[in-house]
Amino acid sequence: MNGIAILIVIMLPILGGALLPLLDFDARKARMYYVMAIVLATSVLCLSLISGSEGTQFVLYHLTSTIDIAFRIDRFGSVFALLVSVLWPLSTLYAFEYMSHSHKRNRFFGFFTMSFGITLGVAFSGNLITMYLFYELLTLSTLPLITHDGSREAKVAGVKYLVYSIAGATAAFIGMIAVLTRGGSLEFNVIGLGSAVTEANRNFLDAAFLFMFFGFGVKAALFPLHGWLPTAGVAPTPVTALLHAVAVVKSGVFAIGRVVYYTYDAGYLAGSIVQKVALWFAAFTIVYGTVMAWKELHFKKRLAYSTVSNLSYILFAFLLATPQGLTAGLLHMIFHGLMKIALFFVAGAVMHQSGKTYVTELGGFAKAMPISFGVFTIASVALIGVPPLCGFLSKYAIAVAAVDEGSVSGYLGIAALLISAVFTSMYLLTIVVKAYFPGEGFDPASLKDVKEANWYMTLPLIALAVLMIVLGCLPGGLTQFIAGTLADAFPGL
Amino acid sequence: MTNVYTLLKITDKLTLQFGSDPTGRFFLCLVTIMWILVGIYAQKYKEHQKHNARFFTFYILTWVMLASLTMAANYLTMYLCFEFMTLLSMPLVLHNGTPESIAAAKKYLFYSIFGATLGLMGMFFVNTYGTTLAFTAGGVLDPAKIAGHETLILWVAFLSIAGFGAKAGLFPLHAWLPTAHPVAPAPASAVLSGCITKAGVLCIIRLVYQIYGVQLLRGTWVQMALIILALITVFMGSMMAFGEDLMKKRFAFSTVSQVSYVLLGVFTMNETALLGALLHAAYHSIIKDGLFLCAGTIIFWTHKEHVSEMKGLGRKMPVTFGSLAIFSLGLVGIPPFAGFLSKWYLASGSLSEGLPVLSWLAPAILLLSALLTAGYLFPICIHGFFPAEGEPEAEGKEGSALMLVPILILAAATVLIGIFASPLKDALQAAAATMF
C-alpha cells in the first residue's frame, strides 16, 4: 500500500504538471487554484509519508537481475523530501505573482510542478540507478524553465546547463557501472561495497568514486564544474530560488551523500586519498565561490556564487565520513535552503518591483521595501553565521565535525569556512548597508514608484524569516529527525 | 559566575546564559555610567546632526548588547553579543552619511567580523577539547583531551585571542580604529573609543583566564607573541598619534595605544598586572570619553578639527580646555591624577613575571609611550592657552551646560579617582583575584 503511495506522491505533480498545457487555463485564478491544489496535496502526502511510512521499500520492476527500479523511504531521503515539500508551496505562491506578467504561463507552471515530483523521485529512490533516472529527468524538466524568457542569453544558458549536466551524469553513470562490475551493490539498503572491496579492486573503486563525485559534483556546482550555475541566473527568479538554490543543486549534493554513505561507506573513505582529494576540492570551492560572490555585482549572480560556496560546505561535511559530518551536512542542506531561497526571493522582488538587477543600484531600497529588506537582513546575518539564527548552528556543526575528525584536510576546511564567513559578510552586508544607509546625496524621490510587493511575495519571505529564527533557537526536533539517518548509515553505531 | 540564568537551550552544549561575576559587573558599571554621561552630552550635540531618532535607537541598542556582553556566562553568548554589538554600532559610525563615513563603517564592520570569526574558531576547538563552554576560572580545557595536541591548541588560542583583539585595536588588526572613530559623531566616537574597545578587552580576559586558562598559556610562545603584539601597538599608536594633526584621529591613535596597555596587563597573567589592566580600563574609559567630548565641543562651536587651528582657543573656551588639560595629565600618568596607579601596577606586574627581555622591555616601552603621550596631548592645551605672539584672536565660545556638565564630571572623576584610589583599587583587586 505504502509503495503505491510513493508512486502517487511522485506521479501526482508529474502528471498534474504535464496535463496543465492540455487544460490550457485562460483565467489566471483557475490555473492558480489548480497548481496550488496539486502542490499542496503533494506536500501534505509527502509529509505524511515521511512521518508514517519510514522503511517502506518497493520495487517497481527488474530491468536485469542486478538493476531494478526501486523506491525506498529512509531518513536520508526524507530530510531532502522534507526540505523540498516545505519550500515548494512557498515558491509556487511567490511564482504566481512573479510570473503574473510573463508569457506562456501554462508551460512554466507545468514544468515547475513536474520538477516537484521528479525531485521527490530523487529523494525516494531506492538505488543509484533509479536516482540516476530521476536525476536526468530533472535536468530535462528544468531546462525549459531556464530558457523560459526565450532570449538568446537564456538559450545559451540553457545549452550550457544541458551540456554540463548531461556530461556530469554520464561520468557518474560510468562510476555506477564500474561499481556494479566489481560486484558492488547500488541498493541503498545495502551499506558499503561489501566483498567487492579487495586489495586488487581498491584503485579501481577509488577511480569509480571520483567519477561519481565529480559527475554528481556538476549539479553540486563543484569547482571547476560550477560554470553553469551563475549563467543559469537568467531564469525567472522562482526557478533560480527554488531549483538553483535548493532542488537541482541539492540533488547533486544529495547524490554525493548517497554515494559516500550508502554505496561506499564511511569506513571505506575515512583516511583514504580519494577522500582527501574530494575534501580539497570542496574546501577550495568554498573559498572560490565566496570570493567570486564578493567580486560579482549582479544581484542574482552574486547569490548564485554564494550558492556555489555553500553547497561545498555540505559536500565538505559529507566527505568527512563521520556521523557528525553526515548530520552537519544535512543540517546545512536544510538551513542553506531556507536562507538562500529567502535571499533570492528578495532579489526577485526587487527586480519585479523596480527592474533593478545590480547591487550598486539598491541605495535606499530598505525604506521602499521594508519587509523584503528586513528579511534580507535576517537571512544575511543568518548566512554569515551569527547565533541564534539558523546558519550558525549548521556551520558550527560542520566545523566541530571537522575538529573531531582531526585531519589536516579537516583543518583546511575550517579555515575555508572562516574565510568564507568573512567574505559572506562582505558581499551581503554591503547590500544591507547600501539599502538602509544610502548616505548623503541620495534622492528619496527616485524611489517613489518602488513599493513593497504584494502578499504573494511577502508571505513566503516572512514565513522563511520565522523559520530561520525559530529553527535557529529551537533546533531540537529537526536535529533529532536528522540524527535518525545515523541508524541507517552507521549500523554499527 | 553566580546567578546564572539560562535564557535559551539551543542544544545540550549550546546555551544562551547570563550570569554575573566581579569583572563583568565592573565593566557593566563602567560602560553604563559612560553611556549615561555621553547620552546627556548628546542631547546638545544632536543639534549638530540629522536623523536623531535613528542615532539614539542604535546608541541604546549598542549599549544593550554591550551590557549583555559583560554578563555573558559562556563562549556562545559572548560571541553572539559581540557580533550583534558590531552590527548595531556600525550605524553610529556611518551616521553622517558621507562617503568616507560609510567606507569607514564598512571597514569597521569587516575588521570586527574577521576578528570575531577568528574568535569563533576558538569555540569550535573548545567544544571538542574542553569540558564546557561556560566561563570557569582556570580554564575549561580537558588536559586528557589536549594531550598530544598542545601545538594545535596553542595556535587556536593565539588566533582566537588576537581575533578578539581586533575590537581592542590590537596590531595587526587595528587599522579600522583610526578610520572609524574620527568620522563618527563625537558622542559615538567617545563610546566607541572609551567603551566598545573594552568589549574586546573583556572577551580577551574571558578567553585567557576562563577558557584557555593561565596554566596553559603562561610562559609559552603564545604569551610572548601576544605581549609583543601589545607592545608594538602601544608604541606604534603613540607614534601615530604624535604625528597626527586631526584632533579626533589623534585621540583615536591614542586609543589604539592605550587599550594595548590594558591588553599588556591581561597578557602578563599575574594578579598585579591584571589589576593594573582593569584599573587602566577604567581610567582610559573616563579620560578618553572626556577627550572626545572636549573635541566634540570644540567642533560643535568652532568647526575646528585640526590641532594646529586651536591656537588661543583656550582663552575663549577655558572650561573645555581646562578639562582637556586634566585629561591630558591623567592619560600621561602624572600623579595624583588617575592614570598613574594603573601604569604602576602594569609595570610592577610585568617586572615580577620574569619573562626574558619582555619583563623589563615592557616598562621601558610604557615609559617611552608616556613621553609620547605627553608630546601629543600637552601641545593642544599649551597652544590653546598660550598662543604665540602675533597670532590672530581665536573665535569661539563656551558651550551649554548639557555639554559642559558631563565633561566636568569626567574631569572631576579623573582627579578624584586618582586621589582617592583605594575603593576602586580594592574592588578591582578582588575582581582580579577571582580570575586565578
Interface residues (C-beta under 8 A of the other chain):
Chain A: V381 I384 G385 V386 P387 P388 L393 Y396 A399 V400 A402 V403 D404 I414 L418 A421 V422 S425 M426 L429 T430 V433 Y436 F437 P438 G439 E440 G472 C473 L474 P475 G476 T479
Chain B: L8 I10 T11 L14 L16 L76 Y79 L80 E83 F84 L87 M90 P91 L94 N96 G97 T98 P99 S101 I102 A105 K106 L109 F110 I113 F114 T117 L118 L120 M121 M123 F124 F125 N127 T128
